C-alpha cells in the first residue's frame, strides 16, 4: 500500500506536496478549498503549475481530493442538492486540473426520507455531476460511512447499488475508511475476520473498484455506528488489522490515507508505524 495523510493547503495548494514530504508521506489527500463553505474560488494557473512542480520535486504520488463536508447528494432539500451537485462537479474539475485521479465524497444522508429514496437520489445526482462537470478522467470515490444518523454507505451493498446504477459507472469507485467500516460492523481485527470482510468487498463492489483507503483506528466498538477516529493501534481495531491491510497484495498500489488525531506530528508518528508494519512482509 502507498502510505500518506490528509495534508493542509494553508498558504495555497502548491505547499501541500512539500508538507507531505516533510512528514514522510508517499501520497496525500487534500481539500482544494475551504471544506465548510460553498464558495468555490478559482484555482490560479500559477498555483496549479507550482503544485505539479512540487509533486515532481518531492516524488509524492497524487492521491485523493476530499470533497466539502457540506455535500449531500441524498438531500431532500432541493437547494442543498443543487449546491452539492455544483460543488462536486467543480471539485472534479479542480482535482483533474491538479492531476489528482480521485475525488472522495460522503454519499449522503436522507434526513428521514428513507434509504431507498437516498440511493435513487444519489444515483441521479452523480449522473448530474458528470453531466455538469467538464472533467473527463478524475474518478468519484464513494466513501464508506459508519452509518450515523441517516447516512448512506454503511453497507457495501449500498455502495454496490450506487456504482451499478450510475450511467458512467467506470468513473465511480470506493474509498474504504477502516474506522467507518468497523463502526458499521465489519471486523478486520484478525486474519479470519479480515479475510471475511475482504470477501464481502469482493462479492459486492469488487476489488478493482477499491481505489483508496482512509486508515483510521476506532475509538468506538464494532458495530457502534459511531464515527470516532483514533491513532493506529490506539483504538479498538488494533495493530493486527492494519498489518494485514497494508501488506495485502491486492492493495499494493492503492493509496492509504491517514485521518487520525494529532496533527502533522501525529501523522508522522502513524506513518512510521505503518511503514514498520509493511516492512514485516518484504
PyMOL commands that set and color helices and strands:
alter all, ss='L'
color gray80, all
select helices_A, chain A and resi 13-22+45-58+78-97+115-132+156-165+169-171+178-183+191-203+207-209+239-246+249-251+263-279
alter helices_A, ss='H'
color red, helices_A
select strands_A, chain A and resi 2-6+27-30+61-66+102-106+139-143+172-177+210-215+217-218+229-230+255-258
alter strands_A, ss='S'
color yellow, strands_A
deselect
rebuild
show_as cartoon
